[in-house]
C-alpha cells in the first residue's frame, strides 16, 4: 500500500532501540512460559511493545508476536497510516471495513505457519470480547494465557519512560493550580474542569485516559463523582482529582478545597489524609513489599478513628494508559496482601481520601517514582486544604 509522505516511526514516542529491547524481553518471558506466540490486543501492551497509539482502538487491532520470526500487526485500513507513523514494524496485515477481523487474524496466524504452535492471548485483557476469544479457540484450538507477560515489564519504567512521567506531572501540576484558582463562590464545577483541562492541555498534555473527578458540596461525598454543572456556594467543599498525559504516560494528582472555614471533622479528616500519605511515603524504597506503605497509611487512619471511611487500596501503578483508566492498577497495587517488592523505576499514584458519604470528601495525593534509595515525588502543589475566603 502506498503510504505517501508518511514517514515510518516519525511520531514514535521512543527510538527503535527502546522497542527492540522490550520485544526481546517479552520473547524471553514467552519462552520461559513455554509459549510460541502471543496475540496482544490491549492498547497499553500494544503501545509498550510497538509504539502504536490511536483513539481508534475501539476497532480490532492485534500484535502477533512469535518467539522466533518477525512480528505482524493486524490493523484496520484506516489506522494503517498512524501505525506507520508511530511504529518501526515493517509487517502489517490490513483488513477492510466489512471484513471479519478475527477471521482475518486467524488467517494471518495460519499463513505465518503459527497454527498448531502454542498460541497465547491475554485472557484478562479489557479489550478481548468473549466472542473474539471463542472464535480464536474454534479456529486454533487451545489458547494459552499470556496475562502478565508484558505487564511485568511495564511495572518498571526505563529512564526514557520516567522522562515522560516527569512531563505528565508538570502538566497535571498546571491543571491543578488552575483548578484550585477557579474555586470560588458562584463558579460551577464545569468552570473548574474547564480551567483544569485547559491549563493542562496548554502546558502540553494530550488526551487523558480518564476524565477529571471534580465535585462540590454534598456531591463531593459520593466517590468518583464527575462535574455536573453545580454552582458552588459559600460553605461548600470542592474535591479535585485529575491526570495529565505525555505520550500516553500519565501522572495524577488530588487536592481539596473549602469555601470558608471547614467543619472540625473535615479538618480532622484532612489531617489524617495528609499524615497517612506522609507515613506511606516514608516506607517507599526498594525491597519493601507493596503492602507496607498501604499498612502504614491504614494505621494512621485507624488511629484517627476513620477505618470505616477508608476501605480501599492506598495506591496503584501509573504509566501507560488509554481510556477507561489513567492508572495501571491491573499491573500492581499498594494494598494489603501484595508482597511484590518495590523496585527502582516503579511509579505509583497514592490518593488517600476520606469522606462522609453524601456530605463531603477530602483527600490529597502524589505521583511518585521509586528510586535507588527511596522515592521521588513528581508534583509540586502544596498539600494543604485550600481555604477560599
C-alpha positions as CSV (number, residue, x, y, z in Angstrom):
1,X,0.0,0.0,0.0
2,X,1.3,3.5,-0.9
3,X,2.0,5.3,2.3
4,X,2.5,8.6,0.5
5,X,4.6,11.0,2.6
6,X,4.0,9.3,6.0
7,X,7.5,8.5,7.4
8,X,8.0,5.3,9.3
9,X,8.4,6.0,13.0
10,X,8.1,9.8,12.6
11,X,5.7,10.1,15.5
12,X,7.1,7.3,17.6
13,X,7.3,8.0,21.4
14,X,10.6,6.3,21.6
15,X,13.6,5.3,19.4
16,X,13.5,1.9,17.8
17,X,16.2,0.6,20.2
18,X,13.7,1.0,23.1
19,X,11.1,-1.2,21.5
20,X,13.7,-3.7,20.4
21,X,14.7,-4.2,24.0
22,X,11.1,-4.5,25.1
23,X,10.2,-7.1,22.5
24,X,13.4,-9.1,23.3
25,X,12.4,-9.2,27.0
26,X,8.8,-10.1,26.2
27,X,10.1,-13.0,24.0
28,X,12.3,-14.2,26.8
29,X,9.3,-14.3,29.1
30,X,7.2,-16.1,26.5
31,X,9.9,-18.8,26.0
32,X,10.1,-19.2,29.8
33,X,6.4,-19.7,29.9
34,X,6.7,-22.4,27.2
35,X,4.7,-20.4,24.7
36,X,5.5,-19.9,21.0
37,X,3.4,-16.9,20.0
38,X,1.4,-14.2,21.8
39,X,-1.5,-12.3,20.4
40,X,-1.6,-8.9,22.1
41,X,-4.9,-7.0,21.9
42,X,-4.7,-4.5,24.8
43,X,-3.9,-0.9,23.6
44,X,-1.5,-0.4,26.6
45,X,0.6,-3.5,25.9
46,X,0.5,-2.8,22.1
47,X,1.8,0.7,22.8
48,X,4.5,-0.6,25.1
49,X,5.8,-3.1,22.5
50,X,5.3,-1.2,19.3
51,X,4.5,2.5,19.9
52,X,1.2,2.2,18.1
53,X,-1.4,4.5,19.6
54,X,-4.8,5.7,18.3
55,X,-8.1,6.7,19.7
56,X,-9.5,4.2,17.2
57,X,-8.6,1.2,19.4
58,X,-12.4,0.6,19.6
59,X,-11.8,-1.3,16.4
60,X,-9.9,-4.5,16.4
61,X,-6.2,-4.5,16.4
62,X,-3.7,-7.2,17.4
63,X,0.0,-7.7,17.5
64,X,1.1,-11.2,16.7
65,X,4.4,-11.7,18.4
66,X,6.2,-15.0,17.9
67,X,9.2,-16.1,20.0
68,X,11.1,-16.5,16.7
69,X,10.4,-14.6,13.5
70,X,9.1,-11.1,12.7
71,X,6.0,-9.8,14.4
72,X,3.0,-8.8,12.3
73,X,0.3,-6.3,13.2
74,X,-3.3,-6.8,12.3
75,X,-4.9,-3.5,11.8
76,X,-7.9,-1.7,10.2
77,X,-7.1,0.0,6.9
78,X,-8.0,3.5,8.2
79,X,-5.5,3.1,11.1
80,X,-2.6,1.9,8.9
81,X,-1.2,5.3,8.4
82,X,-0.8,6.2,12.0
83,X,0.6,2.7,12.5
84,X,3.4,3.6,10.1
85,X,4.0,7.0,11.8
86,X,4.0,5.5,15.3
87,X,5.9,2.2,14.8
88,X,9.0,0.7,13.3
89,X,7.3,-2.6,12.5
90,X,7.5,-3.5,8.8
91,X,4.8,-6.1,8.5
92,X,1.2,-5.1,8.8
93,X,-1.8,-7.2,7.8
94,X,-4.6,-4.8,6.8
95,X,-8.3,-5.6,6.9
96,X,-11.1,-3.6,5.4
97,X,-14.3,-2.4,7.0
98,X,-16.8,-5.1,6.4
99,X,-14.3,-7.9,6.9
100,X,-14.3,-10.2,9.9
101,X,-11.2,-9.1,11.7
102,X,-11.0,-12.2,13.9
103,X,-11.2,-14.5,10.8
104,X,-8.6,-12.2,9.2
105,X,-6.4,-12.7,12.3
106,X,-6.7,-16.4,12.3
107,X,-5.8,-16.5,8.6
108,X,-2.7,-14.4,9.3
109,X,-1.7,-16.9,12.0
110,X,-2.1,-19.8,9.6
111,X,-0.3,-18.0,6.8
112,X,2.7,-17.4,9.1
113,X,2.9,-21.1,9.9
114,X,1.9,-20.4,13.6
115,X,-1.3,-22.6,13.7
116,X,-0.6,-25.6,15.8
117,X,2.0,-23.7,17.8
118,X,1.5,-22.9,21.4
119,X,-0.6,-19.7,20.9
120,X,-1.5,-17.5,23.9
121,X,-3.5,-14.4,24.4
122,X,-4.0,-12.1,27.4
123,X,-7.2,-13.6,28.9
124,X,-7.5,-10.7,31.3
125,X,-7.5,-8.0,28.7
126,X,-10.2,-5.4,28.9
127,X,-10.5,-5.4,25.1
128,X,-10.9,-9.1,24.5
129,X,-14.6,-9.8,24.0
130,X,-15.7,-13.3,24.8
131,X,-16.9,-13.7,21.2
132,X,-13.4,-12.9,19.9
133,X,-11.8,-15.5,22.2
134,X,-14.3,-18.2,21.4
135,X,-13.8,-17.6,17.6
136,X,-10.0,-17.9,18.0
137,X,-10.4,-21.0,20.1
138,X,-12.7,-22.5,17.5
139,X,-10.2,-21.9,14.7
140,X,-6.9,-22.6,16.6
141,X,-7.8,-25.0,19.4
142,X,-6.4,-24.5,22.9
143,X,-5.4,-20.9,23.6
144,X,-2.8,-20.3,26.3
145,X,-2.9,-17.4,28.7
146,X,-0.3,-14.6,28.3
147,X,-1.6,-12.5,31.1
148,X,1.3,-10.8,32.9
149,X,3.9,-11.4,30.2
150,X,4.0,-7.7,29.2
151,X,2.6,-6.2,32.4
152,X,5.6,-7.4,34.4
153,X,7.9,-5.5,32.1
154,X,5.7,-2.4,32.2
155,X,5.8,-2.2,36.0
156,X,9.4,-1.0,36.0
157,X,9.9,2.1,33.9
158,X,13.1,2.8,31.9
159,X,14.8,6.2,32.1
160,X,13.1,7.3,28.9
161,X,9.7,6.3,30.3
162,X,10.4,8.3,33.5
163,X,11.1,11.4,31.4
164,X,7.6,11.0,30.0
165,X,6.1,10.8,33.6
166,X,8.0,14.0,34.6
167,X,6.4,15.8,31.7
168,X,2.9,14.5,32.6
169,X,3.5,15.6,36.2
170,X,4.3,19.1,35.1
171,X,1.1,19.2,33.1
172,X,-1.1,17.9,35.9
173,X,0.5,20.5,38.2
174,X,-0.5,23.2,35.8
175,X,-4.0,21.8,35.6
176,X,-4.4,21.5,39.4
177,X,-3.1,25.0,40.0
178,X,-5.7,26.4,37.6
179,X,-8.5,24.3,39.1
180,X,-7.8,25.4,42.6
181,X,-7.6,29.1,41.5
182,X,-11.0,28.7,39.9
183,X,-12.6,27.6,43.2
184,X,-14.9,30.5,44.3
185,X,-18.5,31.2,45.2
186,X,-20.6,31.3,42.0
187,X,-18.2,29.2,39.9
188,X,-19.6,25.9,38.6
189,X,-18.0,22.5,38.7
190,X,-17.7,22.9,34.9
191,X,-15.7,26.1,35.4
192,X,-13.2,24.2,37.5
193,X,-12.9,21.4,35.0
194,X,-12.6,23.8,32.1
195,X,-9.8,25.6,33.9
196,X,-8.0,22.3,34.8
197,X,-8.2,20.7,31.4
198,X,-7.4,23.9,29.6
199,X,-4.3,24.6,31.6
200,X,-3.1,21.0,31.4
201,X,-3.6,20.9,27.7
202,X,-2.0,24.3,27.2
203,X,1.0,23.1,29.2
204,X,1.4,20.1,26.8
205,X,-1.0,17.3,27.8
206,X,-2.6,15.0,25.3
207,X,-6.0,13.4,25.8
208,X,-6.3,11.7,29.2
209,X,-7.2,8.1,29.9
210,X,-10.0,9.2,32.2
211,X,-11.8,12.4,32.9
212,X,-11.1,14.6,35.9
213,X,-13.1,13.8,39.1
214,X,-14.5,17.1,40.3
215,X,-17.4,17.6,42.6
216,X,-18.6,20.1,45.1
217,X,-20.9,20.4,48.1
218,X,-22.8,17.2,49.1
219,X,-22.0,15.8,45.6
220,X,-18.4,15.5,46.7
221,X,-19.4,12.9,49.3
222,X,-20.0,10.4,46.5
223,X,-16.8,8.6,45.3
224,X,-15.8,9.1,41.7
225,X,-18.2,11.9,41.1
226,X,-17.7,14.0,38.0
227,X,-18.7,17.6,37.2
228,X,-22.3,18.2,36.6
229,X,-22.9,22.0,36.3
230,X,-23.5,22.5,40.0
231,X,-22.8,26.1,41.2
232,X,-20.5,26.4,44.2
233,X,-21.9,28.1,47.3
234,X,-20.4,29.6,50.5
235,X,-19.5,26.8,52.9
236,X,-19.1,24.2,50.2
237,X,-16.3,21.7,49.9
238,X,-14.7,21.1,46.5
239,X,-12.9,18.0,45.5
240,X,-10.5,17.9,42.5
241,X,-8.6,15.0,41.0
242,X,-7.1,14.7,37.6
243,X,-4.4,13.2,35.4
244,X,-2.4,14.5,32.5
245,X,-0.7,12.7,29.7
246,X,2.6,12.8,27.8
247,X,3.0,10.2,25.1
248,X,0.3,8.0,26.8
249,X,2.2,8.2,30.2
250,X,0.0,9.6,33.0
251,X,0.6,11.3,36.3
252,X,-2.3,12.1,38.6
253,X,-3.0,14.5,41.5
254,X,-5.8,15.0,44.1
255,X,-6.4,18.1,46.1
256,X,-9.2,19.5,48.3
257,X,-10.7,23.0,48.9
258,X,-13.3,24.6,51.1
259,X,-15.3,27.8,50.7
260,X,-14.9,29.3,54.1
261,X,-14.0,27.6,57.3
262,X,-14.4,23.8,57.1
263,X,-16.1,21.9,59.9
264,X,-13.9,20.4,62.5
265,X,-14.5,16.8,61.3
266,X,-13.4,17.8,57.8
267,X,-10.2,19.4,59.1
268,X,-9.5,16.3,61.2
269,X,-10.1,14.0,58.2
270,X,-7.9,16.1,56.0
271,X,-5.1,16.0,58.6
272,X,-5.5,12.2,58.7
273,X,-5.1,12.0,54.9
274,X,-2.0,14.2,55.0
275,X,-0.4,12.2,57.8
276,X,-1.4,8.9,56.2
277,X,0.2,10.0,52.9
278,X,3.4,11.1,54.7
279,X,3.6,7.8,56.6
280,X,3.2,5.8,53.4
281,X,5.8,7.8,51.6
282,X,8.3,7.2,54.4
283,X,8.0,3.5,53.7
284,X,8.6,3.7,49.9
285,X,12.0,2.4,48.9
286,X,13.4,-0.6,47.1
287,X,13.0,-4.0,48.7
288,X,9.9,-3.1,50.6
289,X,6.7,-5.1,49.9
290,X,3.9,-3.2,48.2
291,X,1.6,-3.7,51.2
292,X,3.9,-1.9,53.6
293,X,3.1,1.7,52.5
294,X,-0.6,0.7,52.5
295,X,-0.4,-0.7,56.0
296,X,1.4,2.5,57.2
297,X,-1.4,4.6,55.7
298,X,-4.1,2.4,57.2
299,X,-2.5,2.6,60.6
300,X,-2.7,6.4,60.7
301,X,-6.3,6.3,59.5
302,X,-7.2,3.6,62.0
303,X,-5.6,5.6,64.9
304,X,-7.6,8.7,63.8
305,X,-10.8,6.7,64.0
306,X,-11.7,6.7,60.3
307,X,-11.3,3.0,59.5
308,X,-14.8,2.7,58.1
309,X,-14.1,5.6,55.7
310,X,-11.0,4.0,54.2
311,X,-11.7,0.6,52.7
312,X,-9.6,0.7,49.6
313,X,-6.1,0.4,48.4
314,X,-3.6,3.1,49.1
315,X,-2.4,3.4,45.5
316,X,-1.7,1.9,42.1
317,X,0.9,1.8,39.4
318,X,0.9,4.5,36.8
319,X,2.4,4.7,33.4
320,X,0.8,3.9,30.0
321,X,-2.9,4.4,29.9
322,X,-5.8,4.6,27.5
323,X,-9.5,5.0,28.5
324,X,-11.2,3.9,30.6
325,X,-8.4,4.5,33.2
326,X,-5.5,6.7,34.0
327,X,-3.8,4.1,36.1
328,X,-2.1,0.7,35.8
329,X,-3.9,-0.9,38.7
330,X,-4.2,-4.1,36.7
331,X,-0.4,-4.4,37.0
332,X,0.4,-3.5,40.6
333,X,-1.3,-2.1,43.7
334,X,-0.2,-0.8,47.0
335,X,-2.6,-2.8,49.1
336,X,-2.8,-5.3,51.9
337,X,-1.5,-8.8,50.9
338,X,0.5,-7.6,47.9
339,X,4.0,-9.0,48.7
340,X,5.7,-7.8,45.5
341,X,8.8,-5.8,46.4
342,X,9.2,-2.3,45.3
343,X,12.0,-1.7,42.7
344,X,13.6,1.4,41.3
345,X,11.7,2.6,38.3
346,X,8.2,1.7,39.6
347,X,5.8,4.6,39.6
348,X,2.6,5.0,41.7
349,X,-0.3,7.3,42.4
350,X,-1.1,7.4,46.1
351,X,-4.5,9.0,46.8
352,X,-5.7,8.6,50.4
353,X,-9.2,10.2,50.7
354,X,-11.8,10.2,53.5
355,X,-15.4,11.1,53.3
356,X,-18.8,11.3,55.0
357,X,-21.0,9.8,52.3
358,X,-23.4,12.4,50.9
359,X,-21.7,15.3,52.7
360,X,-18.1,15.8,51.6
361,X,-14.8,14.2,50.6
362,X,-11.3,15.4,51.4
363,X,-8.1,13.9,50.2
364,X,-4.6,14.5,48.9
365,X,-2.3,12.6,46.6
366,X,1.1,12.4,45.0
367,X,2.5,10.6,42.0
368,X,5.9,9.1,42.9
369,X,8.7,7.1,41.4
370,X,10.7,4.6,43.4
371,X,14.4,5.5,43.2
372,X,17.6,3.6,44.1
373,X,17.4,4.8,47.7
374,X,13.8,5.8,48.3
375,X,11.3,7.7,46.2
376,X,10.8,10.9,44.3
377,X,7.6,13.0,44.4
378,X,6.8,14.3,41.0
379,X,4.3,17.0,41.9
380,X,4.9,20.5,43.5
381,X,1.4,21.6,44.7
382,X,1.0,22.3,48.4
383,X,-0.9,19.5,50.2
384,X,-2.9,21.7,52.5
385,X,-6.6,22.0,52.3
386,X,-7.2,25.2,50.3
387,X,-9.5,27.6,52.2
388,X,-11.2,30.1,50.0
389,X,-12.5,33.2,51.8
